[in-house]
Amino acid sequence: MDETAFAQVTAEAIAERAGTSKATLYRWWPNKAAVVIEAFRQAIAPELPLLDTGSLREDLTTQVRNFARVLSGRGGRMLRSFIVAARSDPDVAAAFRSIWSDPRRAEAREMLRHKQTRGQLRKDADLDLVLDSLYGPLYYRFLVKNESPSQKYAEALAGLVIQGLVAPQR
């Protein structure tokens, strides 16, 4: 999967590599995008565990650092190819949202909600804005500036966002 850009992947090649037929693929997935993005999710998800160690700072910093690391490697190259393809292909866009971004955001939102209930995160924090603030700069640096975000950048970003998330001390 990672050695070929998404645009060059064919359903025939996927079926051949999987040792099955193209018809079998389409019985399980609606299109090539869904197959490839599902394979990507399964391969990358273990590199991006949503931890709950009890420390908001540690958990978010680790998550942002891990995502920066993914962007710096072959996972980042595949992610970029999905995003580029999604700009002009509604099937890719739908598969990307339903298989990758929406589930990841839902899991992260739930983790943040849990931290809110434990008082680690301000009760009035907009959780979608928190996620945009954590990941938006990484995507910007990666997609717009064409730079892999460094671990130092990821840590500084997490620290900056966390400052605004912590419940005020009384």
Secondary structure, DSSP 8 states (H G I E B T S, - for coil): -TTS-GGG--HHHHHHHHTS-HHHHHHH-SSHHHHHHHHHHHHHGGGS----SS-HHHHHHHHHHHHHHHHTSHHHHHHHHHHHHHTT-HHHHHHIIIIIIHHHHHHHHHHHHHHHHTTSS-TT--HHHHHHHHHHHHHIIIIIS-----HHHHHHHHHHHHHHHS----
